[in-house]
Amino acid sequence: MSEIQTPCKQVCLLDLQGEYCMGCYRTRQEVGDWMRMSDDERSAVMGQLDARKERLNSPK
């Protein structure tokens, strides 16, 4: 397994619903599972982060 850099920004703060980290935009489950994920799984998560950031930071 090649190493994919973690998206962690060392700003661990959950959104109001307690689902997403507002530093890296991964779910709590994804953060916990990161080291056990395959390269494909990590890549899939990485591909979702920009859209999550946009959605979570957009005004409601």
Residue pairs with C-beta under 8 A, 6 or more apart in sequence:
1 38
1 39
2 39
4 39
4 42
4 43
4 46
6 24
6 34
7 24
7 25
7 26
7 45
7 46
7 49
8 23
8 24
8 31
9 23
9 24
10 23
11 21
11 22
11 23
11 24
12 21
12 23
13 21
13 22
13 23
14 20
14 21
14 22
14 28
15 21
15 22
15 56
18 28
19 27
19 28
20 26
20 27
20 28
20 52
20 56
21 27
21 28
21 31
22 56
24 31
24 49
25 49
25 52
25 53
25 56
26 34
26 45
26 49
30 37
30 45
34 42
37 45
